[in-house]
Amino acid sequence: MDEEYDVIVLGTGLKECILSGLLSVDGLKVLHMDRNDYYGGESSSLMLNQLWKRFKGDENPPESLGSSKEYNVDMIPKFMMANGVLVRALIHTNVTKYLNFKAVDGSFVYNNGKIYKVPATDVEALKSSIMGLFEKRRARKFFIYVQDFEENDPKSHEGLDLNTIPAKELISKYGLEDDTIEFIGHALALYTSDSYLEQPAIDFVKRIRLYAESLARFESGSPYIYPMYGLGELPQAFARLSAVYGGTYMLNKPQCKVEFDDSGKVVGVTSDGETAKCKKVVCDPSYVPDKVKKVGKVARAICIMSHPIPDTNDCHSAQVIIPQKQLKRKSDMYLFCCSYSHNVAPQGKFIALVTTEAETDDPQSELKPGVDLLGPVDEVFYETLDRFEPTDDGAADNCFVSTSYDATTHFETTMKDVLTMYTKITGKELDLSVDLSAASAGGTEE
């Protein structure tokens, strides 16, 4: 291999594929390799027989579950915010033309033993049964403030400088109760901890606005969209895109080893005894175990069911967030449900996942409160995956490593990592001001 590449990307997980697409569109010469013979890495989507093999060691699932190839079960399930960063990146790279999306039916939060629809606007706040009468009015005032807030219009700030005051100070102005603050912070603004309360309120307000604007976009019961046939479609769409821009893909490349010169800088990648030269390497943690550290682990329960999640208004696709305090935990728990309506399971079947950051060595009992909310399941599989993050930023050796996927069932944290990596690799910010109407999420039309 005599040619030299600008970037070699190792692993076809979602983050690596998005970066490979963005760098290809930027005109860089990209070679993309994976040791597996399938796309997706840890974030692949499996057919039923593959799922069976992974968890039970054979490829013979019961016939009662339906046709194996009608299943596309995401190992790392995530919905995308309709106006969020991932959708903007898909439009920016024009990957949307390879994908069909459909809106997700519902977005819910668990509170004091019950599941409620997440209210995101002043109108929904008044209708919501999650709050009492007086709290509804306070929440309505808060939502009106957020809806009317314009960063460039000081009149809409009501004398508050959101760049300096912490979120808790803005919230205290409206006298909201702890339960309300909890669902707004965790199920609307999608924070994974309460540390945001001490941070400047501007990010908090922007996140709630993103949720509300995304919700208004397709007028479904949630702010999320999701590709038909599951997330496994994404890496393949980016692979097509990369090819259009002259990128090269190679699957099934064993023992990809990153090579460094005497000064410690990346010079290439060796596989099958051949070395491809490059200036930079982008990879997931599994390719450079000595450049990452373990920071936690994610526990997941993957369930096949014959009904929607109870108390979610018969939604065929839904997210339910269980804020940490509801279960006296340090981290939130997420329920993800998708079904035959997104072509990820045969007619009448539903795929549900319960995920959380593992806090003990017994993930099965940790996940039990979430699994119990699903009602009867046909099959359940448990899995725990270690989470890694790079020990340095890649600036010194030009080897840029992504962080492992967290337990969230939306793409907001994933894309934060992608954008940070993009800036480290290219030295510039990614401009994502795009025409959002270029991504449509239909029902049946296409």
Sequence and secondary structure as in RCSB ss.txt:
>XXXX:A:sequence
MDEEYDVIVLGTGLKECILSGLLSVDGLKVLHMDRNDYYGGESSSLMLNQLWKRFKGDENPPESLGSSKEYNVDM
IPKFMMANGVLVRALIHTNVTKYLNFKAVDGSFVYNNGKIYKVPATDVEALKSSIMGLFEKRRARKFFIYVQDFE
ENDPKSHEGLDLNTIPAKELISKYGLEDDTIEFIGHALALYTSDSYLEQPAIDFVKRIRLYAESLARFESGSPYI
YPMYGLGELPQAFARLSAVYGGTYMLNKPQCKVEFDDSGKVVGVTSDGETAKCKKVVCDPSYVPDKVKKVGKVAR
AICIMSHPIPDTNDCHSAQVIIPQKQLKRKSDMYLFCCSYSHNVAPQGKFIALVTTEAETDDPQSELKPGVDLLG
PVDEVFYETLDRFEPTDDGAADNCFVSTSYDATTHFETTMKDVLTMYTKITGKELDLSVDLSAASAGGTEE
>XXXX:A:secstr
   EEEEEEE  SHHHHHHHHHHHHTT  EEEE SSSSS GGG EE HHHHHHHHHSSS   GGG  GGG  EES
S  BEETTSHHHHHHHHTTGGGG  EEE  EEEEEETTEEEE   SHHHHHH TTS HHHHHHHHHHHHHHHH  
TT GGGGTT  TTTSBHHHHHHHHT  HHHHHHIIIIIS  SSGGGGGSBHHHHHHHHHHHHHHHHHH SBSSEE
EETT TTHHHHHHHHHHHHTT EEE S  S EEEE TTS EEEEEETTEEEEEEEEEE GGG GGGEEEEEEEEE
EEEEESS  TTSTT SSEEEEE GGGGT SS EEEEEEEGGGTSSSTT EEEEEEEE  SS HHHHHHHHHHTT 
S SEEEEEEEEEEEESS STTTSEEE     S SBSHHHHHHHHHHHHHHHSS       GGGS B SS  
